[in-house]
Amino acid sequence: MTGWVILVDQPKDLPNAETPHKVITTSEYLARPRLFDMGRPKLLNLSRSYAYQSKGYYASLLAEARGHRVVPSVETMLELREAKLYEHALPDLEDELNRCARRADFQPEGEFKLLVCFGIARDPRFEPFGRLLFDWFRCPALEVTVEPGQWLSIDRIRPRTLTRLENGEGAFLRESLHLHTKREWRDPKARSLSKYDLAVLYDPNEKMAPSSPSSIKHFARIAEKLSVDVEPITRRQLAELAEYDGLFIRETTSIDNHTYRFARRAWQEGMPVIDDPISMIRCTNKVFLMELLGSNQVPMPQTVLLNESSEFTKVMDELGLPLVLKIPDGSFSRGVHKITKPDEFKRVADELFEETDLLLAQKFLPTEFDWRVGVLAGEPLFVCQYRMARGHWQIVKHRADGSSREGGFKTFDLAQAPPEVIDLAVRAARPIGDGLYGVDIKQTDSGFVVMEVNDNPNLEHGIEDSVGKDEIWIKLLKWFIDRFEQ
C-alpha cells in the first residue's frame, strides 16, 4: 500500500467520507503489523493524545520501527512536551513571527494564540511563520501562545488534537489536511517508475556550489539506470522532504542556515542523508575539528586557539611569521588570512573578533598544491591535487568585486596516489562519521598533515570523476541504495 493513510483513535473522529484517503484506527494499526507490507505509506497520526505511552505515541513509535513515514514522529512529540526541549528553535521562529507582524502592522495589546495546521496559519498574516513552524515541528496542528510587547515572544508551543478543536478550528484542520495531501511536487507525467526517490538540495544561483546543475544532471542520468529518481529541490521545499527516500545536499553547508534544517529534518525522518547533521556540526567548525583530530592522533599543522585576551606576541614567537589566521566556520578559503606583520595580526584579529569569540592561528605551510581525498563510508572515493591560484597562496583567490579565481587540478587513480595520503585521509574521516567527506592534506618536508575535513566536498563532473568516471557516482548511489534497502 502506498499513499496517505490517516490514523485516528475512533472512526467518528474523521469519517472516511470526509477524506479521499484511507482512515484506520490506531488500535487496528498497532494490532496488524503486516498491514502495509506492500509499500511505504505516508501516515498522518491524528490521535486524541500524543502523551508518552498513549496509543498515539505508540502508533508513531511502531511506524518508525516498521519503516513507515509518519507525522508527527515520536521525536517531535517528545520535543514539544517541554519548552526547554524546543527552545533551540525559538530565535528562528520569533524572527519570522516579528517579521510577519511588522509587515502586517500588527501590534497586539495582550496575549494571543495562533493555530497552524500542516504549515498553514489560520491567521493569513502569519503565513510565512506557519510554514517555518511546520518546517521545525512536523505536527498536524500546533497552537502558539504569543506574549505581546515591542518584540513578540513565544511563550508556548503545543500540539492540538483533532477532537479538541472548536469554533471552526476542526474545519480549518480538515481543509489544511486536504491542501497538504493534494500538493503535487513533481509533474505526474514526468515521474518515472523508479524504485527510490532521492532529493538533491541545490541553489541554482550559488557561484561556488559543491556540484553544478550540470553535474547534478549527470548524476541523475546515472541514477536512472539504477532505478533511482533524482529530484533537484531548493530551500523552499523543506515541507516536502518527507516525500523522498533520501537527501543529498549539494549546497555549501552551514549550521546557521537552511542546509542544517534540511539535514536535521531528513535525520528525524529516518532518511539516509549526505551531509548528516552530526557530520555538519563536526566539520563546519574548525575548532571542534582540531580537537577531534588531535584526540585521534591525526597529524595537523601547528595550531593555536585564540581569544580576545590571547597574547599575540607569544603566538607569533611560537608559530613564526607568516602565519595563517582562520575563523572557525569559513568555507572555500573565505575567512582565512595570511598574516605577514605584527601590526597586521592585531588589526585582522580585532576585525574577526567582532564576529566570533575564537580564532585559529596556524603555522604557514606554503605548497604548490593540496591533496584532496574523497572518502565515502570509510573508503577512498577519489584523489585530486588542487593547485594554488596563480600568484596566490590559496586554491581559491577571492577578488574585492566578489569574483574568484581557482588553480588547476590533477585527478589520480586510487592505485597511483601515494598510499600515505589515502591512509591519512581515511584515518581523519573515520571519527567524523559514515558519510561523504573531503580530506585536505598538505605534503611537507616533514610529512603529510591534515588541514581540514569537509562534510560537503566538491564533486564535479569532469574534475573529481575524470579518472574514476561514472564509478564515482555509482558508488555514491549504492551508498544510498544500501541504506534504502535496510
N, C-alpha and C positions, 0 to 999 in steps of 0.2 A: 504494500500500500504506500502511495506517495501523496503529496499534497498536504493541506491543512487538516488537522484534527483538533477539536476543542474538547477539553476536559472540564466537566462540571460535577459538583457533588450530587445534585439532584436534577433529573431531566427537566423539571419545570424552571430551573434557573436560566436555561437558554434552550427553548424547544427547537428541535430540528427544523421546523417550519420557518424559523426566523433567520436562518443562515444556510447558504448553499454547501457548507462544509459539514463533515461528519462530526456529530456530537456524541460523546460517550461519557459515562460516569467515571470518576476517579476509582471507585471500587472495582469496576469492570477492568479498567486499565491495570490496576495493581494485581488483580487475580489472574489475568491472562497474559503471561509473559511472552507468548508466541503470537500475539495478536497482530503484530506488524512485521512478520518475518520477511515480507516481500518488498521491503524498501525502507527509506529513511523519512518518515513523516515529519512534518513541522507541527509541533504540539503547542497549543496555547492553553495554559493552565489557568482556568477561571474558577478555581476552588473558592470556597467560602472563607478559608483561612490558609495563610502561609506560615503559621506559627510552627515552631520546632516540633517535629514528630506528629504533626497533623497529617491528614490524608493528602492535603495539597503539597505539603513538604515532601512526603514520601513519593508522590507521583513524579515530581521533578527529579528527585534523587534517583529513582529507578529509571527514569527516562534517560538520564545521563549514563547510567550503567548499561542500558540497552543500546546506546549509540544513537538515540533519537535527539533531534534538535528541539529544545523546549524553552519557552518563555513563560514565567521567569525561571532562571536557573536557581539552584539551591544557594549558590554563592550570592546572587542578588538578594534572595530572601534574607539570608543572614546579615548581609551588609546593611540592609535597611532597618534592622532591628534597633540599632543604637546610633545616635548622632556621631559618636566618636569613630564609628566604623566607616562612615561616609563623608567625614569632614574633609578628606583629601580632595573631594570633588567640588566643595563649596566655592573656592575662589573663582574657578572657571564658570560655574553656574551663576554666581552673583554678578560677575562681569556682564554676562549676557542678559540677565534679568534687568539690571540697571540700564543697559543699552536700550532694551525694548521700552522701558518706562520713559526714558528721555525722548526717544523717538515719538512716542505717543503723547508726550507732555502729561504724563500720569503721575500725580502726587497724592498718594493715599493719606487720609487723616488717621487711620487706625489699621490694626492688623487685618490682613485679608488672606484668602486662600485661593490657590489656583488648582484646577483639575486638569490633568494631562493624561490623555488616553492614547496609547500607541504613538506617542510623539506629537499628538495634535492637542494644542491648548484650547480649552473651551472658550477662553477669552482670546480672540484672534489677535489682539495687540501683542500677545506674548508667543506668537507662533515660532520664532527662532529659538526662544528659550525652551519651548516644548520639545522641539527636535533635539536640542542638546541634552535635555534631561533624559530623553529616551536613549540617546547615544551612551550616556553614562550608566543608566539603570534600565535594562530592558524588562519592564514590568507593564502589564496591560493598563493598569490605572494607578496613577500616583497623585497624591494631594500634597501641595507645597504650601506651608504656612509661612507668610512673609511679614516681617516686622517693619513698620514704617520708619521714616527718617530721611535725612539728606542722602544717605546710602541705604538702599533697601537690602536687608539681610534675611537670609533663610533661617528660620527657627526650627523647622521640622520638615522632613520628607517621609511620607508613609504610604504604603500601598492601600488602595481602596478596592474592596472586593465587590463583585457584581451585585450581590444581594443587599449590600449596604449603601447603594447609591439611591438618591432621592431627588425630587424636584427636577425631573427631566435628565438627570445625570446618567441614568441607565440607558436611555435612548441615545444619548451622546456617545456612550461607550460602544453601543452596538453599531452606530454609524461609523465611528472611528475604526472599529474592528473590520468593517466592510471595506473601508478605504485602504486599510493596511494590507489585507489579504488579497485584494484585487490588483494591487500595484504590479505592473509588469516592468521588469528592469531590462529585459532584452527583447528584441523583436522575435516573436514566436516563430515567424517564418525562417529566421536566420539561425535558430537554435539547432545544434547538431544532436545526434543521439549518443553523445559521448557518455562514458560511464561516470566520469567525475567532472566537477566544475571547479576551476582554480581561478580565484580573483587575483589580479595583479594591480597593486596600488601604484599609480604613477601621476606625475604632474606634467602635462603636455607643454607647459611653459618653463620648466626648470632647465636652466642652461647647462648645469653640470650634473645631470642625473646619473645614477649608477648604471642605468641601462636606458638607451634612447628608445623612442617609439618604434623605430625600425628594428631594433634588436628584440623588442617585445613581440613584434610581428613574426620575426624569425623563430622565436621561442614557441609562439602559438602554432606555427606550421608543423614543427616537430612534435608538439604535444598532441596535435590532432591524430597523428599516426599511432599514438599510444592511448587513444580513447580518452584524452583529457581536453576539455574545452577551456581554453584560456580566455578570460574576460577582463580587459583593462577597466579599472574603476578609478574614480577620483575621490578626493577628500569629502565630497558632498554625499557619498553613498555609504556612510557608516551604518545607517539603519538597515541597509540591505545585505550586510556582510554575512549574516547567518544563513542566507540562501545558498552560499557556496560551501564547498567541502574543504577548502584550504585558502591560504593567503600568502602571496609572495610580494614583499614590499620593495618597490623599485624607485622610491624617492629617498632623498637624503634624510636620514632618521634623526630625531631629536626627542628627548624626554619631555620637552615642554611644548610640543606641537601635536598635530593630529595623528602623526605616524605612530606615536606611542599609544594613543587611544585605539587605533586600529589593531595594533599588535595585542594590546590588553584584551580587547573585545574578542578577537579570534581565540586567544588563550582561554578565556572564560567559556567560550562556546565549545571547547574541546577540539578545535581545528588545528591541524598542523600549520605552522606559520614560520616564515623566514622574513624578517627577523623576529624572534620571540621577545617578549618584553624583558625577560631576565637578561638575555644577551645584550639588549639595547642598554639597560642600566649599567651593565659591566663594561661595555666597550665605549660608550659615548663620553664617559668621564675618565680623563687620563690619570687623575689622582687615584681613583679606585683601581684602575688598570695597573698602575705602577705597584701598588701594594699587593695586588693579586699575583702578578707575575713574579714579583720579588719573593713572595712566600712560597712559590713553586719552583724556585731556583732557575728561573729563566733569565739569561744574561741580557742586561739592558745598558744603555749609556748611563754614565754617572749623572744622577739627578738629585736636585734639592727642592724640597717643598717650601714655598714661601708664603708668609702672611705679611700684613702691613707693618708688623714690628720686627721683621727679619733684618739682620744686619747685612746690607748689600755688599759691603767691603769684604766680609768673610766669605760670602758666596763667590765673589769674583776671585778671591785667593784660592778657593777650593777648586773651582771649575776652569779658571782662566778665561781670557778673552781671545777671540769672540766666544760668546755663549748663546744659547737659544732660550727664549722666554716664551712660554705657552700658556694659553688659557686652558682650563680643564676640558672644555667641551667643543673645541674647534673641529672643523672638518675641511677637507680639500685644501689644506695649507692655510686656511683662514685662522686668524688669532695666533699665528706663530711669527715671532720676531727675532731676527738676528741682531744681537747687541755687540757692538764693537768698542764702545767707550763708556767709562763710568757714569758720566752725566746722562748719557742716553739710557742706561739701565734704569736709573731712578725715574726719569721722565716717562718712559714707556710703562714701567711698573705702576706708577701712580695713575696713569690713564686706565690701565686694565683693572686696577683695584676698584675702580668706580662701578664695575660690572660683576666682579667676583671677589670672594674673600680669600681664595687660594690661587696661587700660580705655581707653575713648574719651571725651574731653571735647569737647563740640561747642557752637558758638555757638547760643544760643537764638533761634529764629525763630518768633515767635508768628503763627499764621494761623488763620482761621476754618475752613479745610478743607485737606485734602491731595488732590492728584490721584493717582489710581491708574490706570496704563495696563497692560492685559494685553497681553503680546507673545508671539506664538507663531511660532516658526521665523523670527524676524526681521521679522514683520509685525504691525501692531496688531490686537488682537482685540476689546478693549472699552476704554472710558474712563469712569471714575467720579470723582465728588467724594465723599469721605468727610468728613463734618463732625465737629468735635470733640464729645465727650460734653458734655452740658450742665454748665456750671460747672467744666469741666476743660480742661487744655491738650493732652490726647491724644484720639485717636479712641476708645480703649477706656479706661474708668476701672475699675480693679480695686479691689474693696472688701476690707476686712480679713476678712470672713467667707467669702471665696472666690468670691463672685458678681461680676458685672461689668455695666457699662452702656456701650452704644455710642451714638455720634452717628448722625445721619441720613445719607442718601446721595442722590445725583442721578446718573443714568446718561445719557451723551451719545451721540448718533450720531457715528460717526467723522468724518463730514463737518462736524459742528458744533463739535467740540472744537478748541481752539487748536492750530494746526499745530506751534507751537514745542514744546508739551507732547509731542505724538506723536513728533516728530523726536528730542527729547532721550531719550525712553523707549527708542526703537529703538536709539539710539547706546549707551545704558547697558546694554542687554540683549545687544548683539552680542558683546562679549568673554566673556560667560558661557557661551553655548552655543546650541544649536538647539532648545531645548525651550520650555516654557511658563514665563513669568516675570511677576511683578507689580512694576512700577516705581513707587515712591512719590516724588512730586515736590511741592515747595513753591513757591508763587508769591509772590515777594517784590518789594519796590520796585525792587531792583536786578536782577531777572530770575528765571528758573526755576533751581532746584537740585535735584539728585537726593539724596534722603535714604537710600534703600537699594533693592536689587533682591532680591525674594523669589523663591525657587525653588518655593514651594508656595502660590501666591496663592489667595485665596478665589474660588470660582466657585459662586455660589448662585443657584438658580432663583428668579427674581423680583427679583433685585438686579443682578448683573453682566450678566444676559441680558435685562433688562427692556426694552431698546431693540433689541438685535440678535436677540432671541428665539432660536428654535431654530438659527439660522445659527451662533451662537457654538459650540454643541455639535457641529454638523455639521463645522465647520472643525477642531475638535479630533479628531473621529473620523477625518476624512480624513488628518490628520497620522499617525495610527496605521496606517490602511489603506495609505497610500502606502509606509510602511516594511514592512508585512507583505508587500506585493507585490514589494518589492525583494529 
